[in-house]
Amino acid sequence: MDLDLDMAAILPVFLAEAEENLAELEDALISLEARPGDAETLNTVFRAAHTLKGNAANLGLAPVAEFAHGVEDVLDRLREGELALTPPLAGLLLRGVDALRELVPAAVGGVDELPAADRALLERIAACAGGDCGEDDDDRARAAAASPAPSPAAEARRPTLRVRIDSLDRALDLVGEIAIARGRLGQLLADGAPLAALAEAHDDADRLHQELQESVMRLRMVPLGPVFRPYLRTVRDLAFANGKRCRVVVEGEEVEVDTSVVEHLRDPLTHLVRNAVDHGIEAPETRRRRGKDACGTVVLSARHEGSSIVVRMSDDGAGLDRARIAARARALELAAEPERMGDAELFRLLLEPGFSTAEAVTGLSGRGVGLDVVRRSVEALRGSVSIESRPGEGTAFTLRLPLTLALVDGFAFVAGEETFIVPLEAVVECMELPRVRHEGVGEGVASLRGAPLPYLRLRDALGLPGEPPRRESMVVVRHESGPAGLVVDTLLGATQSVVKPLGTAFDGVSGFSGSTILGSGRVGLILDVPVLVRRALDRAASPAARSAESIPEPCR
């Protein structure tokens, strides 16, 4: 029984370390393919495989140890200079990494013999090392389907998170200090202490609570490096499948973000990277004719900017074709005169559902789904997407996301008898809206300092009961599609809220991204700004939209 308990504790650690070893092995093999003579990288490759083999053998996981030993034999010959790492051999070794990713959790689950498919792959690797690499359609099929999906081992350990001991110690200290502060406040209340003493004790407890909150949020922060690194393999395989050459440059991999944001970032990045390889990066011959390096470059970068994280994916490919995008927009009736639109406005149409300029559907793209998924995924994170492109120089997608999904710095206001919140960073300004000018108008276009501003009366949009006040207010919010106004009853001001997910009762209901508990104990809804802005823009563009009316200068 004791042995079973020990194994139950050891195996999760082995799974975590095995995934780290395999990630290191994969990254080093890709680097080694680009720099075959790099001795340090060769040592890294061999060390990762040897460590995995040793750990598996110590735990009696014979299939993993056997497969890793076969891979290690080939790597040892590479290290000794007896072999050269050719592209076919590199591809087979990377397939070996994939096989190990499936074999490790299978062996932990009780598989005690090497599966026939893995044994056949091991034989192919050995044959390739002997000079008979060959190539079959299965190699290209695997490459075409390449995607940085988490491995079974990674899925098994996803609920875990490594944190520093000193960070946990600080959180524990704060819990103790808060307990003392609560005791002091309770004693003061029991003794009937004066209001000033109670206020001071409350401020001390509030300060400690704020520090604990920040400490816990820091515990959830993880670097983006592990999110970016799998795309080295993805780009390598996709380029191979399409007869192209491409590398990935990672910048800002030490930048940290909340772990919940990380989990939602993988799908958008996958679609963007696949589009970059398929549509952006040209074939080697084409790049040479244009005076470029035959090997294209995809850059994944991240940086902090205020309370947001900015993730950028750029390529040095052909860039976006304005004429083709405009023609497609006209065909889909997304714009009356797309040729006259600015670059930013025109490129945003790429994010619309079903929009694709591909002449044929391929295994990578062409169905007009990918970029719509990117937009929806990012907006679900309370983020935004922007696109830049220069013909012949490349394209860049910039994702701006909140550092955490657990808290939101918001701006609160009242409509009807309900309190609503929008993210503070989306608020541009606020102003009074005289009732006499807009009585009975639920939506339309106003003129703000000479510029058209579509607006939406929240009371009407959400079907809230009651009569509006004599003077309403307008909150101007920004979005990639342009600014818009939300007409509300009363402004409450800035607030920080803990975000709670919406229940199943809100399934299929658009316009809300979460909820929070207000200081009064009631529930406040967090509005989905992109959805509301698009609704305002759509209604403003309809034939029933009112002509623009002037509104007063903003009162801040």
MIGUVEX-455711 format. One record per residue (C-alpha): residue number from 1; residue in three letters; x, y, z. Coordinates in steps of 0.001 Angstrom, whole numbers, plus 500000, padded with zeros to 6 digits. Layout:
! MIGUVEX-455711
NUM  ALA  X  Y  Z
...
END
This chain:
! MIGUVEX-455711
1  MET  500000  500000  500000
2  ASP  502820  502407  500839
3  LEU  504409  501701  497446
4  ASP  501099  502525  495702
5  LEU  500889  505782  497614
6  ASP  504457  506650  496613
7  MET  503753  505939  492936
8  ALA  500589  508024  493098
9  ALA  502749  510950  494209
10  ILE  505647  510260  491829
11  LEU  503793  509678  488545
12  PRO  502270  513195  488231
13  VAL  505774  514632  488754
14  PHE  507134  512249  486093
15  LEU  504405  513322  483623
16  ALA  505213  516996  484172
17  GLU  508960  516458  483802
18  ALA  508482  514213  480755
19  GLU  506479  516926  478994
20  GLU  509217  519454  479781
21  ASN  511900  517084  478460
22  LEU  509928  516453  475271
23  ALA  509334  520185  474734
24  GLU  513071  520810  475192
25  LEU  513883  517938  472815
26  GLU  511466  519260  470175
27  ASP  512761  522848  470345
28  ALA  516384  521712  470218
29  LEU  515776  519440  467191
30  ILE  514204  522346  465280
31  SER  517139  524605  466188
32  LEU  519589  521859  465242
33  GLU  517951  521472  461828
34  ALA  518735  525146  461142
35  ARG  522257  524946  462690
36  PRO  523458  521334  462251
37  GLY  526927  521945  463671
38  ASP  525865  523551  466961
39  ALA  527546  521380  469611
40  GLU  525615  522855  472542
41  THR  522269  522201  470869
42  LEU  523375  518645  470068
43  ASN  524188  518112  473734
44  THR  520788  519525  474733
45  VAL  518997  517106  472386
46  PHE  520919  514109  473692
47  ARG  520545  515142  477330
48  ALA  516753  515525  477068
49  ALA  516328  512073  475498
50  HIS  518722  510458  477980
51  THR  516942  512005  480980
52  LEU  513544  510807  479760
53  LYS  514892  507285  479192
54  GLY  516479  507146  482634
55  ASN  513383  508405  484449
56  ALA  511140  505950  482600
57  ALA  513475  503027  483322
58  ASN  513600  503907  487037
59  LEU  509795  503758  487195
60  GLY  509591  500502  485243
61  LEU  507928  502107  482201
62  ALA  509541  499735  479706
63  PRO  507859  500970  476443
64  VAL  508991  504564  477031
65  ALA  512500  503488  477992
66  GLU  512779  501244  474908
67  PHE  511592  503894  472458
68  ALA  513720  506632  474035
69  HIS  516731  504302  473905
70  GLY  516252  503795  470156
71  VAL  516057  507566  469596
72  GLU  519055  508089  471862
73  ASP  521192  505715  469746
74  VAL  520606  507897  466669
75  LEU  521211  511099  468615
76  ASP  524473  509694  469950
77  ARG  525673  509094  466387
78  LEU  524762  512679  465543
79  ARG  526688  513920  468551
80  GLU  529750  511852  467578
81  GLY  529681  513231  464039
82  GLU  528887  509903  462408
83  LEU  525587  511223  460990
84  ALA  524321  514452  459472
85  LEU  520881  515739  460439
86  THR  519059  515764  457098
87  PRO  515499  517154  456795
88  PRO  513989  513634  456431
89  LEU  515831  512425  459548
90  ALA  514803  515550  461458
91  GLY  511190  514946  460449
92  LEU  511305  511349  461662
93  LEU  512909  512346  464981
94  LEU  510169  514943  465484
95  ARG  507598  512229  464787
96  GLY  509402  510255  467475
97  VAL  508760  513128  469904
98  ASP  505056  512990  468980
99  ALA  505030  509233  469570
100  LEU  506639  509660  472987
101  ARG  504027  512277  473912
102  GLU  501340  509623  473406
103  LEU  503401  506750  474784
104  VAL  504274  508368  478128
105  PRO  500691  508668  479501
106  ALA  499799  505307  477930
107  ALA  502657  503616  479791
108  VAL  501653  505345  483023
109  GLY  498124  504025  482406
110  GLY  499328  500410  482203
111  VAL  500576  499749  478629
112  ASP  503621  497517  479111
113  GLU  504652  496743  475519
114  LEU  505770  499022  472701
115  PRO  502856  499369  470216
116  ALA  503437  498039  466691
117  ALA  503118  501526  465136
118  ASP  505782  502937  467458
119  ARG  508080  499974  466796
120  ALA  507666  500552  463040
121  LEU  508504  504239  463485
122  LEU  511600  503320  465491
123  GLU  512690  501037  462641
124  ARG  512157  503845  460126
125  ILE  514310  506180  462218
126  ALA  517069  503555  462370
127  ALA  516803  502939  458612
128  CYS  517016  506660  457881
129  ALA  520101  506879  460071
130  GLY  521536  504132  457872
131  GLY  520897  506148  454719
132  ASP  517477  504824  453655
133  CYS  515105  507629  454663
134  GLY  512525  507407  451909
135  GLU  509378  509500  452238
136  ASP  505711  508692  452139
137  ASP  502459  510601  452051
138  ASP  501999  510050  455775
139  ASP  504846  512478  456515
140  ARG  503213  515309  454591
141  ALA  499761  514477  455953
142  ARG  501068  514798  459484
143  ALA  502760  518065  458619
144  ALA  499639  519502  456992
145  ALA  497610  518711  460087
146  ALA  500245  520137  462415
147  SER  498907  522113  465317
148  PRO  500260  522985  468778
149  ALA  497479  521062  470539
150  PRO  498342  520114  474115
151  SER  499622  516582  474516
152  PRO  497782  513998  476672
153  ALA  500445  514459  479325
154  ALA  499938  518207  479271
155  GLU  496166  517777  479476
156  ALA  496602  515496  482494
157  ARG  498553  518107  484416
158  ARG  496737  521247  483252
159  PRO  495057  521885  486638
160  THR  498498  522249  488274
161  LEU  500570  525414  488453
162  ARG  504113  525871  489694
163  VAL  504620  528808  492058
164  ARG  507522  530129  494097
165  ILE  507626  529162  497771
166  ASP  508353  532733  498852
167  SER  505204  533899  497023
168  LEU  503117  531343  498923
169  ASP  504803  532384  502182
170  ARG  503891  536029  501567
171  ALA  500247  535097  500837
172  LEU  500131  533072  504054
173  ASP  501588  535989  506036
174  LEU  498908  538276  504643
175  VAL  496166  535807  505623
176  GLY  497487  535914  509182
177  GLU  497623  539712  509214
178  ILE  494061  539919  507893
179  ALA  492887  537577  510653
180  ILE  494494  539903  513220
181  ALA  492932  542966  511570
182  ARG  489486  541312  511607
183  GLY  489892  540470  515274
184  ARG  490859  544046  516071
185  LEU  487886  545423  514132
186  GLY  485517  543019  515900
187  GLN  486858  544034  519289
188  LEU  486449  547735  518488
189  LEU  482840  547117  517451
190  ALA  482183  545178  520651
191  ASP  483709  547974  522772
192  GLY  481661  550656  521009
193  ALA  484810  552448  519789
194  PRO  484463  555870  518152
195  LEU  483871  556095  514392
196  ALA  487385  557381  513705
197  ALA  488989  554285  515292
198  LEU  486643  551986  513374
199  ALA  487454  553754  510100
200  GLU  491187  553407  510756
201  ALA  490856  549682  511513
202  HIS  488733  549196  508403
203  ASP  491318  550983  506245
204  ASP  494082  548729  507601
205  ALA  492046  545588  506859
206  ASP  491167  546905  503402
207  ARG  494840  547583  502621
208  LEU  495815  544055  503657
209  HIS  492961  542584  501627
210  GLN  494076  544519  498554
211  GLU  497652  543300  498994
212  LEU  496469  539691  499381
213  GLN  494369  540010  496236
214  GLU  497373  541277  494265
215  SER  499544  538510  495732
216  VAL  497088  535790  494704
217  MET  496783  537281  491218
218  ARG  500573  537183  490878
219  LEU  500520  533493  491795
220  ARG  498356  532853  488726
221  MET  500730  534652  486364
222  VAL  502686  532427  483963
223  PRO  505193  533343  481216
224  LEU  504074  533235  477594
225  GLY  507191  531352  476471
226  PRO  505570  527880  476801
227  VAL  502645  529157  474689
228  PHE  504892  530477  471922
229  ARG  507452  527662  471759
230  PRO  505187  524955  470207
231  TYR  504745  527177  467142
232  LEU  508367  526557  466203
233  ARG  507320  523009  465373
234  THR  503991  524045  463856
235  VAL  505564  526502  461415
236  ARG  508338  524087  460516
237  ASP  505857  521316  459673
238  LEU  503374  523535  457840
239  ALA  506116  525109  455714
240  PHE  507433  521635  454860
241  ALA  503952  520485  453828
242  ASN  503591  523482  451484
243  GLY  507070  523409  449962
244  LYS  508119  526547  451820
245  ARG  510827  527493  454282
246  CYS  509980  529459  457402
247  ARG  511376  530167  460868
248  VAL  509789  531509  464050
249  VAL  511302  534311  466145
250  VAL  509984  534593  469699
251  GLU  510197  537894  471592
252  GLY  508995  538628  475105
253  GLU  508607  535002  476159
254  GLU  509278  536070  479767
255  VAL  506199  538342  479764
256  GLU  503635  536999  482227
257  VAL  499856  536800  481983
258  ASP  497078  535137  483968
259  THR  496923  531400  483322
260  SER  493235  531636  482340
261  VAL  494147  534024  479503
262  VAL  496865  531636  478305
263  GLU  494392  528790  477834
264  HIS  492197  530959  475593
265  LEU  495114  532324  473562
266  ARG  496130  529082  471837
267  ASP  493289  528876  469281
268  PRO  493647  532465  467962
269  LEU  497413  532114  467621
270  THR  497059  528765  465861
271  HIS  494728  530247  463236
272  LEU  496977  533281  462728
273  VAL  500148  531201  462363
274  ARG  498526  528797  459909
275  ASN  497208  531722  457825
276  ALA  500657  533345  457836
277  VAL  502295  530212  456439
278  ASP  499539  529501  453912
279  HIS  498726  533021  452660
280  GLY  501587  535252  453787
281  ILE  504923  533477  453332
282  GLU  505841  533025  449672
283  ALA  507588  530047  448077
284  PRO  511418  530202  448233
285  GLU  511771  530951  444502
286  THR  509267  533811  444703
287  ARG  511040  535298  447726
288  ARG  514402  535171  445945
289  ARG  512957  536986  442901
290  ARG  511703  539719  445245
291  GLY  515097  540096  446876
292  LYS  514112  538411  450138
293  ASP  515681  535641  452152
294  ALA  514365  532316  450812
295  CYS  513372  531424  454390
296  GLY  510415  533445  455646
297  THR  510042  534694  459217
298  VAL  507087  534651  461577
299  VAL  507554  536766  464706
300  LEU  505578  536100  467900
301  SER  506038  538844  470477
302  ALA  504439  539987  473714
303  ARG  504700  543040  475936
304  HIS  502885  544649  478846
305  GLU  501072  547894  478179
306  GLY  499284  549303  481212
307  SER  496805  546748  482494
308  SER  496833  544887  479175
309  ILE  498992  542327  477423
310  VAL  499769  543000  473749
311  VAL  500489  539894  471653
312  ARG  501648  540454  468087
313  MET  501993  537927  465251
314  SER  503745  539263  462168
315  ASP  505234  537787  459004
316  ASP  507514  539118  456268
317  GLY  505421  537678  453465
318  ALA  503502  539139  450552
319  GLY  501145  541321  452603
320  LEU  497416  541768  452083
321  ASP  495920  542421  448648
322  ARG  493638  545462  449005
323  ALA  492005  544977  445610
324  ARG  491099  541354  446293
325  ILE  489757  542150  449758
326  ALA  487666  545038  448400
327  ALA  486269  542847  445607
328  ARG  485321  540145  448078
329  ALA  483738  542713  450440
330  ARG  481646  544046  447564
331  ALA  480582  540525  446578
332  LEU  479499  539774  450142
333  GLU  477782  543205  450382
334  LEU  479782  544091  453495
335  ALA  480471  547619  452252
336  ALA  479005  549846  449542
337  GLU  482337  551334  448422
338  PRO  485110  549185  449924
339  GLU  487719  550680  447588
340  ARG  487385  554040  449383
341  MET  487822  552592  452858
342  GLY  491029  553125  454830
343  ASP  493409  550224  455343
344  ALA  492467  549581  458998
345  GLU  488732  549673  458217
346  LEU  489058  547482  455123
347  PHE  491322  544912  456787
348  ARG  488838  544549  459653
349  LEU  486442  542971  457164
350  LEU  488769  539947  457141
351  LEU  487456  539180  460631
352  GLU  483867  538828  459428
353  PRO  482317  535310  459302
354  GLY  482787  533570  455960
355  PHE  485234  536150  454598
356  SER  488046  534538  452596
357  THR  490006  535653  449539
358  ALA  491495  532188  448964
359  GLU  490959  530941  445417
360  ALA  490791  527324  446604
361  VAL  490123  525491  449855
362  THR  493274  523843  451207
363  GLY  494052  521720  454232
364  LEU  495113  524890  456011
365  SER  492590  527558  455091
366  GLY  490152  528927  452548
367  ARG  486787  528396  454235
368  GLY  486577  531858  455825
369  VAL  486418  530507  459358
370  GLY  489842  531121  460916
371  LEU  489905  534891  461381
372  ASP  486288  534952  462565
373  VAL  487360  532479  465272
374  VAL  490238  534802  466156
375  ARG  487911  537779  466567
376  ARG  485355  535857  468619
377  SER  487985  534282  470859
378  VAL  489720  537596  471532
379  GLU  486503  539495  472152
380  ALA  485401  536751  474554
381  LEU  488527  537670  476549
382  ARG  487447  541350  476569
383  GLY  490185  542044  474032
384  SER  490540  543511  470549
385  VAL  492263  542682  467239
386  SER  493946  545101  464835
387  ILE  495550  544380  461453
388  GLU  498394  546146  459646
389  SER  499904  545244  456297
390  ARG  502283  546565  453643
391  PRO  502307  545064  450143
392  GLY  505384  542928  449656
393  GLU  506576  543475  453248
394  GLY  504198  541413  455371
395  THR  501225  541495  457730
396  ALA  500860  541924  461480
397  PHE  497958  541008  463771
398  THR  497945  542688  467189
399  LEU  495875  541176  469995
400  ARG  495249  543381  473021
401  LEU  494042  541399  476037
402  PRO  493485  542008  479764
403  LEU  496215  540682  482065
404  THR  493601  538723  484012
405  LEU  490025  537587  483539
406  ALA  489360  537408  487290
407  LEU  489253  541205  487804
408  VAL  488089  544077  485664
409  ASP  488727  547784  486131
410  GLY  485348  549010  485060
411  PHE  483084  552021  484695
412  ALA  479672  551603  486322
413  PHE  476359  553215  485413
414  VAL  472640  552681  485916
415  ALA  469967  551987  483318
416  GLY  466453  551332  484544
417  GLU  466924  549923  488032
418  GLU  469990  547855  487097
419  THR  473704  548571  487413
420  PHE  475962  547740  484479
421  ILE  479724  547821  484022
422  VAL  481974  548214  480990
423  PRO  485779  547799  481024
424  LEU  487342  551134  481924
425  GLU  489899  550957  479116
426  ALA  487028  550923  476590
427  VAL  485606  554231  477888
428  VAL  486626  557354  475946
429  GLU  484504  560028  477644
430  CYS  481048  560721  479013
431  MET  478561  563542  478542
432  GLU  475039  564631  479285
433  LEU  472354  563979  476703
434  PRO  469411  566427  476859
435  ARG  466095  564572  476751
436  VAL  464434  567180  474575
437  ARG  466707  566335  471635
438  HIS  466371  562561  471757
439  GLU  463015  561835  473350
440  GLY  461636  558553  472058
441  VAL  464685  557735  469933
442  GLY  466198  554332  470817
443  GLU  469159  554545  468507
444  GLY  470666  556677  465775
445  VAL  473633  558859  464930
446  ALA  474670  561943  466853
447  SER  477286  564535  465936
448  LEU  480137  564804  468401
449  ARG  482320  567810  467588
450  GLY  481455  567383  463908
451  ALA  482117  563637  463759
452  PRO  479283  561087  463426
453  LEU  478737  558984  466560
454  PRO  476286  556050  466411
455  TYR  474559  555516  469735
456  LEU  472342  552951  471414
457  ARG  469951  553613  474294
458  LEU  470708  550778  476717
459  ARG  467230  550939  478278
460  ASP  465600  550225  474917
461  ALA  468215  547727  473699
462  LEU  467778  545558  476801
463  GLY  464038  546083  477194
464  LEU  464289  547655  480661
465  PRO  460990  548863  482191
466  GLY  460202  552350  483415
467  GLU  460566  555872  482083
468  PRO  463988  557432  481449
469  PRO  465050  560428  483587
470  ARG  464726  563972  482279
471  ARG  468462  564091  481627
472  GLU  470294  561046  480384
473  SER  474028  560487  479983
474  MET  476071  559007  477192
475  VAL  479160  556843  477677
476  VAL  481360  556901  474570
477  VAL  483205  553603  474151
478  ARG  485941  552646  471703
479  HIS  486199  549573  469532
480  GLU  488173  548487  466478
481  SER  485061  549201  464375
482  GLY  484970  552773  465687
483  PRO  483521  554660  468670
484  ALA  479888  554432  469725
485  GLY  477701  555833  472480
486  LEU  475721  554005  475153
487  VAL  472858  556144  476502
488  VAL  472299  555420  480225
489  ASP  470355  556926  483131
490  THR  473055  557706  485705
491  LEU  476859  557557  485809
492  LEU  478442  555957  488895
493  GLY  482150  556095  488025
494  ALA  485196  553818  488072
495  THR  485190  550590  490055
496  GLN  487163  547356  490309
497  SER  485044  544234  490084
498  VAL  485590  540523  490576
499  VAL  484296  538797  487443
500  LYS  481890  535899  487884
501  PRO  480837  533688  484941
502  LEU  477258  533870  483750
503  GLY  474988  530930  484461
504  THR  473294  528659  481957
505  ALA  470275  530973  481954
506  PHE  472337  533343  479768
507  ASP  473254  530709  477166
508  GLY  472516  532185  473759
509  VAL  472065  535720  475162
510  SER  474450  538239  473591
511  GLY  475630  541531  475014
512  PHE  477014  540318  478373
513  SER  480493  538991  479173
514  GLY  480120  538289  482899
515  SER  478698  539452  486190
516  THR  479918  540799  489518
517  ILE  478639  541258  493042
518  LEU  478151  544946  493842
519  GLY  478847  546571  497180
520  SER  475095  546559  497834
521  GLY  475060  542770  497474
522  ARG  473133  542878  494200
523  VAL  474389  541446  490918
524  GLY  475740  543776  488269
525  LEU  476153  542665  484652
526  ILE  479369  543325  482714
527  LEU  478518  544407  479185
528  ASP  480152  542933  476093
529  VAL  481306  546161  474449
530  PRO  482173  544735  470977
531  VAL  478691  543209  470617
532  LEU  476953  546426  471666
533  VAL  479142  548580  469406
534  ARG  478410  546394  466410
535  ARG  474700  546557  467244
536  ALA  474882  550365  467389
537  LEU  476797  550527  464101
538  ASP  474370  548161  462362
539  ARG  471331  550125  463509
540  ALA  472966  553438  462600
541  ALA  473608  552144  459080
542  SER  469996  551028  458599
543  PRO  467543  553137  456590
544  ALA  465611  553871  459763
545  ALA  468586  555620  461387
546  ARG  468018  559232  462328
547  SER  470097  562043  460846
548  ALA  473018  563203  462948
549  GLU  472172  565631  465731
550  SER  474626  567709  467694
551  ILE  475239  566918  471342
552  PRO  476979  568995  473963
553  GLU  480710  568965  474642
554  PRO  481723  566240  477101
555  CYS  481577  566910  480812
556  ARG  484396  564930  482414
END
